[in-house]
């Protein structure tokens, strides 16, 4: 089984394990990953997911051996099928060739990146909410060499994360972007020693999972959906988006604070 899920309470670690191809993505893996993340999003007991590639490689991109077998006149024909899930594309486009890259989940996903996350593998990492990278991990649009375009969100998400000029330089040159540079330009949020990305990502996931989840998801949703809106429209959206969280989580949380929990920035005592 190329995709498996390991659960630790409210934290799910979704693991792609196809070592013979450095976790390059074929249709079976893409379908399995899509199902795994849809199951995570639908499970009421799941709060945060970690996305990890086993064996020292996050994902080497779309499996080019598979791509070479496609009909050159109709290369995406096998994807012209109904969408894989209820969210992410509204029926307008099918699932991404790399799987979950077009899903719009209501829960956070953290990428734990060891080794290469290149071409479509980089796009999968960009799909996640944020990224933890090992020191020897790297990104890069390596598909630039073969004329395979970014069709799993890379041209959309990369400029939003690092800015248009830097994104275009990375996209057009196809060069290797090492982890230390990723940290400098905001392409990842944490660096770890080699072999430590999963452990760090899971620790962050457990911290997030401790908090009242209606509020976590409301704030995440507002931050994502405010892009492109005017300040006024974004503020209106933020208010209406936050009302449910304030009702379901905020009043009860303030009462716990009044009773003495969590004072002076103490996150250790949360219930």
BALUMMI-684096 format. One line per 5 residues: their letters; for each residue x, z, y of N, C-alpha, C. Coordinates in steps of 0.1 Angstrom, whole numbers, plus 2048, in hexadecimal, padded with zeros to 3 digits. Layout:
% residues N
a	X,Z,Y,X,Z,Y,X,Z,Y ~ ... .
***
This chain:
% residues 271
xxxxx	809,800,7F4,800,800,800,809,800,80C ~ 808,7F6,815,811,7F4,820,80D,7FE,82C ~ 801,803,82C,7FC,80C,836,7F6,818,830 ~ 7FB,824,835,7F5,830,830,7F4,83A,83C ~ 7EB,844,83A,7E8,84E,844,7EC,85C,83F .
xxxxx	7F3,863,846,7F7,871,843,7F0,87A,84E ~ 7E8,883,84A,7E0,88C,853,7E6,89A,853 ~ 7E6,89F,860,7EA,8AD,862,7DF,8B2,86C ~ 7D4,8B7,866,7C9,8BC,86F,7C4,8B0,877 ~ 7C4,8B2,884,7BE,8A8,88D,7C8,89D,890 .
xxxxx	7D4,89D,88B,7DE,893,88D,7DF,88A,881 ~ 7DD,87D,883,7DF,873,879,7EC,86B,87C ~ 7F5,86A,872,800,861,873,7FD,854,86B ~ 7FC,849,872,7FA,83C,86B,807,835,869 ~ 80A,833,85D,818,82E,859,817,820,853 .
xxxxx	81F,817,859,820,80A,854,82D,80A,84C ~ 82C,806,83F,838,807,836,839,7FB,82E ~ 840,7F1,834,843,7E4,82D,852,7E2,82F ~ 85A,7E9,828,869,7E9,82B,86F,7DC,828 ~ 86A,7D4,81E,870,7C8,81B,870,7BE,827 .
xxxxx	867,7C0,830,866,7B7,83C,868,7BF,849 ~ 86F,7CB,848,871,7D3,854,864,7D5,85C ~ 859,7D7,854,84C,7D9,859,847,7CE,862 ~ 84B,7C2,85F,845,7B6,865,836,7B5,860 ~ 82E,7B0,868,81F,7B0,866,81A,7A4,85F .
xxxxx	814,7A5,854,80C,79B,84D,7FE,79E,84E ~ 7F5,795,84A,7E6,797,84C,7E1,7A4,845 ~ 7E7,7A7,839,7E2,7B3,832,7E5,7BF,839 ~ 7F2,7C0,83F,7F5,7CC,846,7ED,7CD,853 ~ 7EB,7C1,85A,7E4,7C1,866,7D5,7C7,864 .
xxxxx	7CF,7C2,859,7C2,7C7,856,7C2,7D6,853 ~ 7CB,7DA,84B,7CC,7E8,847,7CE,7F1,853 ~ 7D7,7ED,85C,7DA,7F5,868,7CD,7F6,871 ~ 7C6,7EA,873,7BA,7EA,87B,7B0,7F4,875 ~ 7AE,7F4,868,7A5,7FD,861,7A9,80B,863 .
xxxxx	7B6,80E,862,7BB,81C,863,7B8,821,871 ~ 7BA,819,87B,7B8,81F,889,7A9,81F,88C ~ 7A1,817,887,792,818,889,78D,824,882 ~ 792,827,876,78E,833,86F,792,840,876 ~ 79E,83F,87C,7A3,84B,884,79A,84D,890 .
xxxxx	796,842,897,78E,843,8A3,780,848,89F ~ 77B,845,894,76D,849,890,76D,857,88A ~ 778,85C,885,778,869,87F,776,875,889 ~ 76C,87D,888,76A,887,892,774,892,891 ~ 77B,893,886,786,89E,885,794,899,889 .
xxxxx	795,88C,88C,7A2,887,891,7A3,886,8A0 ~ 7AE,88A,8A5,7B0,88B,8B4,7BB,882,8B9 ~ 7C6,881,8B3,7D2,87A,8B8,7D8,873,8AC ~ 7DD,866,8AE,7E4,85F,8A3,7F2,85D,8A7 ~ 7FB,85C,89E,809,858,89F,80A,84B,897 .
xxxxx	810,841,89D,812,834,897,821,833,894 ~ 824,831,887,832,832,882,835,827,878 ~ 841,821,879,846,818,870,850,81E,867 ~ 84E,81F,85A,857,826,851,864,81D,84E ~ 86E,824,849,87A,81D,845,884,819,850 .
xxxxx	882,81E,85C,88C,81C,867,889,810,86F ~ 87D,80A,86E,879,7FF,877,86A,801,87B ~ 867,801,887,859,802,88C,851,7F6,887 ~ 856,7EA,88C,84F,7DE,888,858,7D2,88D ~ 85B,7C9,884,863,7BD,888,85B,7B2,88D .
xxxxx	84E,7B4,88F,845,7AA,895,83D,7A3,88A ~ 837,798,88E,82F,790,885,838,78A,87A ~ 834,78A,86E,83C,786,863,83E,776,864 ~ 84A,772,868,84C,764,86B,84B,75B,85E ~ 84E,761,853,84C,75A,846,83E,756,844 .
xxxxx	835,760,848,827,75D,848,823,753,852 ~ 828,754,85E,825,74B,869,828,73D,866 ~ 834,73B,85F,838,72E,85C,82F,726,852 ~ 826,72E,84C,81C,727,843,80F,723,84A ~ 80E,726,857,801,724,85E,800,715,861 .
xxxxx	7F4,711,862,7F0,703,867,7F5,702,875 ~ 7FE,6F9,878,803,6F7,885,7F9,6F4,890 ~ 7EE,6ED,88B,7E4,6E9,895,7D9,6F3,896 ~ 7D9,6FD,88E,7CF,707,88E,7D5,715,889 ~ 7DF,719,890,7E7,725,88A,7DF,732,889 .
xxxxx	7D5,733,892,7CE,740,891,7C0,73F,88B ~ 7BF,734,883,7B2,732,87C,7AE,73D,874 ~ 7B8,744,86D,7B4,74F,864,7AF,75B,86C ~ 7B1,75B,879,7AC,766,881,79F,763,888 ~ 79A,757,887,78D,754,88D,782,75A,884 .
xxxxx	781,767,884,777,76E,87C,771,778,885 ~ 766,77E,881,760,789,889,76A,794,88B ~ 76A,79B,897,773,7A5,899,773,7B0,88F ~ 77F,7B7,88E,780,7C1,883,779,7CE,886 ~ 775,7D1,892,76F,7DD,895,765,7DD,8A1 .
xxxxx	75F,7E8,8A4,755,7E8,8AE,75A,7E8,8BC ~ 767,7EB,8BE,76D,7EB,8CB,779,7E3,8CC ~ 77D,7DF,8D8,78A,7D9,8DA,789,7CA,8DE ~ 77E,7C3,8DA,77E,7B5,8DE,770,7B1,8E1 ~ 766,7B9,8DF,758,7B5,8E2,753,7A9,8DB .
xxxxx	75A,7A5,8D0,756,799,8C9,75B,78C,8D0 ~ 763,78D,8DA,768,781,8E1,774,77C,8DA ~ 77D,784,8D4,789,780,8CD,78A,788,8C1 ~ 791,783,8B6,793,78A,8AA,79E,794,8AC ~ 7A1,79C,8A1,7AB,7A5,8A1,7B8,79E,8A4 .
xxxxx	7C2,7A6,8AA,7CF,7A0,8AC,7D6,79C,8A0 ~ 7DF,793,8A0,7E7,78F,894,7EF,79C,88F ~ 7F2,7A5,898,7FA,7B1,894,7F0,7BC,891 ~ 7E3,7BA,890,7DA,7C4,88C,7D2,7CB,897 ~ 7D6,7D7,89B,7CD,7DF,8A4,7D0,7DD,8B3 .
xxxxx	7D8,7D3,8B6,7DC,7D1,8C4,7D1,7CF,8CE ~ 7C5,7CB,8C9,7BA,7C8,8D3,7AF,7D3,8D2 ~ 7B1,7DD,8CA,7A7,7E8,8C9,7A8,7F1,8D5 ~ 79D,7F6,8DA,79C,800,8E5,797,80D,8DF ~ 7A0,815,8DB,79C,822,8D5,798,82C,8E0 .
xxxxx	791,836,8DB,78D,841,8E5,796,84D,8E3 ~ 7A1,84C,8DB,7AA,857,8D8,7B8,852,8DA ~ 7C1,85B,8DD,7CF,857,8E0,7D7,854,8D3 ~ 7E0,84A,8D5,7E9,846,8CA,7F8,846,8D0 ~ 801,84D,8C9,80F,84E,8CD,817,846,8C4 .
xxxxx	820,83D,8C9,829,835,8C1,836,83D,8BF ~ 83A,83E,8B2,846,844,8AE,850,839,8AA ~ 859,835,8B2,861,829,8B0,86F,82C,8AB ~ 872,827,89F,880,827,89A,884,819,897 ~ 890,816,89B,895,808,898,88E,7FE,8A1 .
xxxxx	88D,7F2,89B,887,7E7,8A3,878,7E8,8A5 ~ 873,7E5,8B1,865,7E3,8B4,865,7D6,8BC ~ 866,7CB,8B6,869,7BE,8BD,85D,7B4,8BB ~ 85C,7AB,8C5,851,7A1,8C5,844,7A8,8C3 ~ 83C,7A5,8B9,82F,7AB,8B7,830,7BA,8B5 .
xxxxx	83C,7BF,8AF,83E,7CD,8AE,83F,7D4,8BB ~ 845,7CE,8C5,845,7D4,8D2,837,7D4,8D8 ~ 82F,7CA,8D5,821,7C9,8DA,819,7D5,8D4 ~ 81B,7D8,8C7,814,7E3,8C1,818,7F0,8C8 ~ 825,7F2,8CB,829,7FE,8D1,823,7FF,8DF .
xxxxx	822,7F4,8E6,81C,7F4,8F4,80D,7F7,8F3 ~ 807,7F4,8E8,7F8,7F7,8E6,7F6,806,8E6 ~ 800,80E,8E2,7FE,81C,8E1,7FE,822,8EF ~ 7F9,82E,8F0,7F8,835,8FD,806,838,903 ~ 80F,83D,8FB,81D,83E,8FF,826,83E,8F3 .
xxxxx	833,83E,8F6,83D,83B,8EB,848,845,8EB ~ 84C,849,8DE,857,851,8DC,861,848,8D4 ~ 86D,847,8D9,877,83E,8D3,884,846,8CF ~ 889,843,8C3,896,848,8BE,8A0,841,8C7 ~ 8AC,847,8C7,8B7,842,8D0,8BB,834,8CC .
xxxxx	8BA,830,8BF,8BF,823,8BB,8B3,819,8BB ~ 8A7,81D,8BF,89C,814,8BE,89D,80A,8CA ~ 895,7FF,8C9,896,7F5,8D3,889,7EC,8D3 ~ 886,7E6,8DF,87C,7DC,8E0,883,7CF,8E3 ~ 87B,7C4,8E3,880,7B7,8E6,876,7AC,8E2 .
xxxxx	875,7A2,8EA,86C,797,8E7,874,78D,8DF ~ 877,791,8D3,880,789,8CA,879,77C,8C6 ~ 86C,77C,8C6,865,76F,8C3,867,764,8CD ~ 86E,767,8D8,872,75D,8E2,87A,752,8DB ~ 882,756,8D1,88B,74C,8CB,883,741,8C3 .
xxxxx	877,745,8BE,870,73C,8B5,864,736,8BB ~ 861,738,8C7,856,731,8CE,848,738,8CA ~ 849,744,8C5,83D,74B,8C2,839,754,8CE ~ 82D,752,8D4,82A,759,8E0,825,767,8DD ~ 824,76F,8E8,81F,77D,8E7,80F,77B,8E8 .
xxxxx	809,77F,8DD,7FA,77D,8DD,7F3,78A,8D8 ~ 7FB,795,8D8,7F5,7A2,8D5,7F6,7AC,8E1 ~ 7F5,7A7,8ED,7F4,7AF,8F9,801,7B1,900 ~ 80C,7AB,8FC,819,7AD,902,81A,7A9,911 ~ 814,79D,914,814,798,921,80A,79F,92A .
xxxxx	801,7A7,924,7F7,7AF,92C,7FD,7BD,92F ~ 801,7C3,924,805,7D2,925,813,7D4,92B ~ 81D,7CB,928,82A,7CE,92D,82B,7CE,93C ~ 825,7C4,943,826,7C5,952,81F,7D1,957 ~ 814,7D6,951,80D,7E2,956,816,7EF,954 .
xxxxx	81F,7EE,94A,827,7FA,948,834,7FA,950 ~ 83B,7EF,951,848,7EE,958,848,7E6,964 ~ 83D,7E0,968,83C,7D7,974,83F,7C8,970 ~ 83A,7BF,978,83A,7B1,975,848,7AC,974 ~ 851,7AF,97E,85E,7A9,97E,866,7AD,971 .
xxxxx	867,7BA,96E,86E,7BE,963,868,7B9,956 ~ 85A,7B8,955,854,7B3,949,857,7A5,947 ~ 857,79D,952,85A,78E,950,869,78C,94C ~ 872,795,951,880,793,94D,881,796,93E ~ 87A,7A1,939,87B,7A4,92B,874,79A,922 .
xxxxx	869,795,927,861,78B,91F,869,77D,91E ~ 86E,779,92A,874,76B,92A,882,76B,924 ~ 88A,775,925,897,775,91F,897,778,910 ~ 88D,780,90C,88C,784,8FE,897,78E,8FA ~ 89E,794,903,8A9,79C,900,8A5,7A9,8FA .
xxxxx	8AF,7B0,8F4,8AD,7BD,8EE,8AC,7C7,8FA ~ 8A2,7D0,8F9,8A0,7DB,902,8A3,7E8,8FB ~ 8AE,7EE,8FC,8B1,7FA,8F5,8A9,806,8FA ~ 8A9,811,8F2,8A0,81C,8F4,8A4,823,901 ~ 8B1,824,905,8B4,82C,911,8AF,824,91D .
xxxxx	8B0,817,91D,8AA,80F,928,89B,810,928 ~ 894,810,91C,886,812,91C,882,81F,923 ~ 889,82A,921,886,836,928,888,835,937 ~ 892,82E,93B,895,82C,949,88A,825,951 ~ 884,81A,94A,87B,812,951,86C,815,94D .
xxxxx	86A,820,946,85D,825,943,856,81E,938 ~ 85E,818,92F,859,811,923,857,81A,918 ~ 85E,826,919,85B,831,90F,85C,83E,917 ~ 856,848,911,855,855,918,85F,860,913 ~ 863,85E,906,86C,868,900,877,861,8F8 .
xxxxx	883,866,8F8,88D,862,8EF,890,86D,8E5 ~ 893,86A,8D9,897,874,8CF,8A4,86F,8C7 ~ 8AB,878,8C1,8B5,874,8B8,8B0,86B,8AD ~ 8B8,863,8A7,8B4,859,89D,8AD,861,892 ~ 8A2,85C,88D,89A,863,883,891,86D,888 .
xxxxx	890,870,895,888,87A,89A,87B,876,8A1 ~ 878,869,8A2,86D,864,8AA,860,869,8A4 ~ 85E,868,897,851,86C,891,84F,87B,894 ~ 859,883,891,857,892,893,853,895,8A1 ~ 85A,88F,8AB,857,891,8B9,848,88C,8BC .
xxxxx	845,881,8B8,838,87B,8BB,82D,884,8B5 ~ 82F,889,8A8,825,891,8A2,824,89F,8A9 ~ 82F,8A4,8AE,82E,8B0,8B6,826,8AE,8C3 ~ 828,8A3,8CA,820,8A0,8D6,812,89E,8D2 ~ 80F,898,8C7,801,896,8C2,7FA,8A3,8C0 .
xxxxx	801,8AC,8BA,7FB,8BA,8B7,7F8,8C1,8C4 ~ 801,8C0,8CE,7FF,8C6,8DB,7F2,8C1,8E1 ~ 7F1,8B3,8E1,7E5,8AD,8E7,7D8,8B1,8DF ~ 7D9,8B2,8D2,7CE,8B5,8CA,7C9,8C3,8CC ~ 7D1,8CC,8D2,7CD,8D9,8D4,7C2,8DB,8DF .
xxxxx	7C2,8D1,8E8,7BA,8D2,8F4,7AC,8CE,8F1 ~ 7A2,8D2,8FA,794,8CD,8F9,794,8BE,8F9 ~ 78F,8B8,8EF,790,8AA,8ED,787,8A1,8F5 ~ 77B,8A6,8F9,772,89E,902,779,89C,90F ~ 780,8A6,914,787,8A5,921,793,89C,91F .
xxxxx	79B,89D,914,7A7,895,912,7A3,886,912 ~ 798,883,90B,794,875,909,78E,870,916 ~ 787,878,91E,781,874,92B,78C,870,934 ~ 797,879,935,7A1,876,93F,7A9,86A,93A ~ 7AC,868,92D,7B3,85C,928,7AB,850,92C .
xxxxx	79E,850,929,795,845,92B,795,841,93A ~ 795,84B,943,794,848,951,7A2,841,956 ~ 7AD,847,951,7BA,841,955,7BB,833,951 ~ 7B6,830,945,7B7,822,940,7AE,819,947 ~ 7A2,81D,949,797,814,94E,798,812,95D .
xxxxx	79F,81B,964,7A0,81A,973,7A9,80E,977 ~ 7B1,809,96E,7BA,7FE,972,7B2,7F2,977 ~ 7B6,7ED,982,7AF,7E1,987,7A4,7E4,991 ~ 79F,7F1,991,794,7F5,999,799,7F9,9A7 ~ 791,7F7,9B1,794,7FD,9BE,795,80C,9BD .
xxxxx	79B,813,9C7,79C,821,9C6,78E,827,9C6 ~ 785,822,9CF,777,827,9CF,770,826,9C2 ~ 771,81A,9BC,76A,817,9AF,770,820,9A4 ~ 77E,822,9A5,784,82A,99A,780,838,99C ~ 77F,83D,9A8,77A,84B,9AA,76C,84D,9A5 .
xxxxx	763,843,9A8,756,844,9A3,756,845,993 ~ 75E,83C,98D,75F,83C,97F,764,849,97A ~ 76E,84E,980,774,85B,97C,76A,866,97C ~ 762,867,987,758,871,988,74E,871,97D ~ 748,865,97B,73D,864,970,743,865,962 .
xxxxx	750,861,961,756,862,954,759,871,951 ~ 75D,878,95B,761,886,959,755,890,958 ~ 749,88C,95B,73E,895,95B,73B,89B,94D ~ 73B,893,943,739,897,936,743,8A1,931 ~ 750,89E,934,75B,8A7,931,759,8B5,938 .
xxxxx	756,8B4,944,754,8C1,94C,749,8C9,946 ~ 73E,8C3,942,733,8CA,93C,737,8D0,92E ~ 73D,8C7,926,740,8CB,918,74C,8D4,916 ~ 756,8D2,91F,763,8D9,91D,766,8E2,929 ~ 764,8DD,935,76A,8E3,941,764,8F1,944 .
xxxxx	757,8F3,943,751,8FF,947,755,90A,93D ~ 754,907,930,759,911,926,767,914,927 ~ 770,90A,92A,77E,90C,92C,781,915,938 ~ 77A,913,943,77B,91C,94F,777,92A,94C ~ 76D,92C,943,769,939,93F,774,940,937 .
xxxxx	77B,939,92F,786,93E,927,792,942,931 ~ 794,93A,93B,79E,93E,945,79A,94B,94C ~ 78E,94C,950,789,958,957,78B,964,94E ~ 78A,962,941,78C,96D,938,79A,970,934 ~ 7A4,969,93A,7B2,96C,939,7BA,963,931 .
xxxxx	7B5,958,92C,7BD,94E,924,7C4,944,92D ~ 7D0,940,929,7D6,935,92F,7DA,936,93E ~ 7DD,942,942,7E1,944,950,7F0,941,952 ~ 7F3,93D,95F,801,93A,963,807,92F,95A ~ 7FF,925,957,805,91A,950,808,91C,941 .
xxxxx	802,927,93C,804,92A,92E,7FB,922,925 ~ 802,918,91E,7FA,90F,915,7FA,915,906 ~ 800,920,904,802,926,8F7,7F5,92B,8F1 ~ 7EC,930,8FA,7E0,936,8F5,7D4,92D,8FA ~ 7D0,924,8F1,7C5,91B,8F3,7BC,91B,8E7 .
x	7AF,91D,8EA,7A6,91C,8DF,798,916,8E4 .
***
